[in-house]
Amino acid sequence: MNIFALEVWDDEASKCTFYTVRWQDAEENETDKFFDKYYAMPEFKQVTQELLSLTS
């Protein structure tokens, strides 16, 4: 059975809270895995930084 937890990913903004999913026994949540994967690809590094800047 697939079991996951919903958790807060970023709640620093005054008007918005971002949530993510973490699968049971996973060390990293799905949002962090996404950003780690695409930030490491040179062709996506710039747009990944832009997405991350939206959470600040």
N, CA, C and O atoms as a DFTB+ gen file, in Angstrom:
224 C
 N C O
     1  1       0.835      -1.168       0.000
     2  2       0.000       0.000       0.000
     3  2       0.889       1.243       0.000
     4  3       1.894       1.294       0.709
     5  1       0.517       2.236      -0.792
     6  2       1.235       3.505      -0.824
     7  2       0.683       4.426       0.251
     8  3      -0.508       4.736       0.266
     9  1       1.557       4.858       1.146
    10  2       1.147       5.754       2.224
    11  2       2.004       7.004       2.143
    12  3       3.223       6.934       1.987
    13  1       1.341       8.154       2.252
    14  2       2.068       9.407       2.198
    15  2       1.498      10.380       3.227
    16  3       0.402      10.186       3.755
    17  1       2.267      11.423       3.495
    18  2       1.832      12.481       4.401
    19  2       1.867      13.804       3.657
    20  3       2.755      14.048       2.840
    21  1       0.908      14.639       3.944
    22  2       0.889      15.997       3.433
    23  2       1.595      16.859       4.465
    24  3       1.276      16.792       5.652
    25  1       2.553      17.669       4.023
    26  2       3.290      18.501       4.976
    27  2       3.523      19.886       4.391
    28  3       3.485      20.074       3.175
    29  1       3.763      20.842       5.260
    30  2       4.059      22.204       4.836
    31  2       5.441      22.217       4.201
    32  3       6.405      21.711       4.774
    33  1       5.525      22.805       3.007
    34  2       6.811      22.931       2.332
    35  2       7.391      24.325       2.566
    36  3       8.593      24.470       2.790
    37  1       6.540      25.346       2.515
    38  2       6.990      26.721       2.731
    39  2       5.823      27.535       3.260
    40  3       4.769      27.611       2.629
    41  1       6.019      28.139       4.418
    42  2       4.971      29.004       4.967
    43  2       5.522      30.371       5.357
    44  3       5.014      31.019       6.272
    45  1       6.555      30.796       4.662
    46  2       7.194      32.076       4.949
    47  2       6.417      33.255       4.370
    48  3       6.538      34.370       4.878
    49  1       5.630      33.041       3.332
    50  2       4.873      34.125       2.716
    51  2       3.692      34.507       3.589
    52  3       3.152      33.679       4.322
    53  1       3.301      35.753       3.504
    54  2       2.217      36.230       4.365
    55  2       0.835      35.797       3.886
    56  3      -0.104      35.757       4.681
    57  1       0.691      35.472       2.603
    58  2      -0.632      35.174       2.068
    59  2      -0.795      33.759       1.530
    60  3      -1.871      33.397       1.055
    61  1       0.250      32.966       1.598
    62  2       0.176      31.651       0.968
    63  2       1.049      30.640       1.704
    64  3       2.137      30.965       2.179
    65  1       0.559      29.432       1.787
    66  2       1.337      28.321       2.329
    67  2       1.419      27.249       1.252
    68  3       0.406      26.875       0.661
    69  1       2.624      26.759       0.998
    70  2       2.833      25.703       0.016
    71  2       2.940      24.370       0.746
    72  3       3.616      24.255       1.768
    73  1       2.260      23.368       0.200
    74  2       2.277      22.028       0.782
    75  2       2.951      21.064      -0.187
    76  3       3.052      21.332      -1.384
    77  1       3.404      19.947       0.347
    78  2       4.032      18.913      -0.468
    79  2       3.647      17.545       0.075
    80  3       3.043      17.427       1.140
    81  1       4.006      16.527      -0.671
    82  2       3.751      15.138      -0.289
    83  2       5.085      14.479       0.039
    84  3       6.084      14.687      -0.650
    85  1       5.084      13.687       1.093
    86  2       6.246      12.849       1.416
    87  2       5.742      11.417       1.550
    88  3       4.880      11.114       2.375
    89  1       6.303      10.546       0.716
    90  2       5.939       9.135       0.788
    91  2       6.527       8.513       2.054
    92  3       7.594       8.915       2.517
    93  1       5.829       7.546       2.596
    94  2       6.291       6.860       3.789
    95  2       7.699       6.309       3.559
    96  3       7.986       5.722       2.517
    97  1       8.553       6.505       4.531
    98  2       9.948       6.049       4.505
    99  2      10.846       6.823       3.528
   100  3      12.008       6.461       3.347
   101  1      10.322       7.883       2.899
   102  2      11.150       8.699       2.000
   103  2      11.918       9.736       2.821
   104  3      11.383      10.325       3.760
   105  1      13.166       9.944       2.452
   106  2      13.977      10.949       3.141
   107  2      13.655      12.353       2.655
   108  3      13.815      13.320       3.400
   109  1      13.206      12.471       1.422
   110  2      12.985      13.775       0.806
   111  2      11.555      13.866       0.290
   112  3      11.015      12.884      -0.219
   113  1      10.935      15.044       0.418
   114  2       9.573      15.209      -0.088
   115  2       9.593      15.399      -1.608
   116  3      10.648      15.638      -2.196
   117  1       8.437      15.293      -2.224
   118  2       8.334      15.331      -3.681
   119  2       8.724      16.691      -4.262
   120  3       9.298      16.742      -5.350
   121  1       8.437      17.768      -3.585
   122  2       8.791      19.092      -4.087
   123  2      10.300      19.285      -4.101
   124  3      10.852      19.785      -5.081
   125  1      10.968      18.895      -3.031
   126  2      12.423      19.006      -2.994
   127  2      13.070      18.126      -4.061
   128  3      14.054      18.526      -4.683
   129  1      12.519      16.927      -4.274
   130  2      13.065      16.049      -5.315
   131  2      12.925      16.701      -6.692
   132  3      13.836      16.630      -7.517
   133  1      11.781      17.334      -6.929
   134  2      11.551      18.020      -8.197
   135  2      12.588      19.120      -8.419
   136  3      13.214      19.179      -9.477
   137  1      12.769      19.993      -7.420
   138  2      13.709      21.099      -7.581
   139  2      15.151      20.611      -7.666
   140  3      15.937      21.174      -8.428
   141  1      15.513      19.604      -6.923
   142  2      16.868      19.047      -7.011
   143  2      17.136      18.489      -8.414
   144  3      18.208      18.698      -8.982
   145  1      16.168      17.792      -8.949
   146  2      16.331      17.178     -10.266
   147  2      16.519      18.231     -11.354
   148  3      17.464      18.154     -12.139
   149  1      15.621      19.213     -11.401
   150  2      15.654      20.176     -12.502
   151  2      16.706      21.272     -12.320
   152  3      17.189      21.831     -13.305
   153  1      17.056      21.575     -11.104
   154  2      18.125      22.549     -10.877
   155  2      19.470      22.001     -11.361
   156  3      20.341      22.765     -11.777
   157  1      19.633      20.694     -11.307
   158  2      20.886      20.061     -11.734
   159  2      21.031      19.999     -13.256
   160  3      22.123      19.726     -13.755
   161  1      19.958      20.244     -13.994
   162  2      20.001      20.215     -15.461
   163  2      20.264      21.628     -15.968
   164  3      19.455      22.527     -15.736
   165  1      21.373      21.834     -16.651
   166  2      21.720      23.197     -17.095
   167  2      20.610      23.903     -17.879
   168  3      20.427      25.111     -17.734
   169  1      19.883      23.173     -18.694
   170  2      18.840      23.805     -19.507
   171  2      17.625      24.252     -18.683
   172  3      16.808      25.037     -19.164
   173  1      17.502      23.756     -17.446
   174  2      16.376      24.128     -16.589
   175  2      16.783      24.927     -15.356
   176  3      15.928      25.318     -14.562
   177  1      18.052      25.166     -15.192
   178  2      18.527      25.841     -13.984
   179  2      17.883      27.218     -13.811
   180  3      17.416      27.545     -12.720
   181  1      17.851      28.021     -14.861
   182  2      17.293      29.374     -14.792
   183  2      15.811      29.352     -14.410
   184  3      15.396      30.085     -13.513
   185  1      15.018      28.529     -15.074
   186  2      13.582      28.506     -14.776
   187  2      13.304      27.911     -13.399
   188  3      12.331      28.283     -12.743
   189  1      14.156      26.990     -12.965
   190  2      14.011      26.442     -11.615
   191  2      14.255      27.532     -10.585
   192  3      13.532      27.618      -9.591
   193  1      15.257      28.359     -10.808
   194  2      15.518      29.482      -9.902
   195  2      14.346      30.447      -9.884
   196  3      13.992      30.976      -8.831
   197  1      13.743      30.680     -11.040
   198  2      12.592      31.566     -11.117
   199  2      11.408      31.011     -10.326
   200  3      10.734      31.751      -9.610
   201  1      11.162      29.724     -10.455
   202  2      10.085      29.103      -9.667
   203  2      10.334      29.221      -8.175
   204  3       9.430      29.549      -7.406
   205  1      11.559      28.951      -7.777
   206  2      11.903      29.039      -6.358
   207  2      11.758      30.465      -5.840
   208  3      11.393      30.666      -4.682
   209  1      12.037      31.445      -6.672
   210  2      11.921      32.834      -6.232
   211  2      10.476      33.223      -5.964
   212  3      10.224      34.171      -5.221
   213  1       9.532      32.518      -6.548
   214  2       8.103      32.805      -6.316
   215  2       7.679      32.417      -4.901
   216  3       6.660      32.904      -4.411
   217  1       8.436      31.559      -4.245
   218  2       8.068      31.134      -2.899
   219  2       8.640      32.064      -1.838
   220  3       8.355      31.898      -0.652
   221  1       9.431      33.023      -2.244
   222  2      10.055      33.935      -1.272
   223  2       9.181      35.146      -1.017
   224  3       9.547      36.017      -0.228
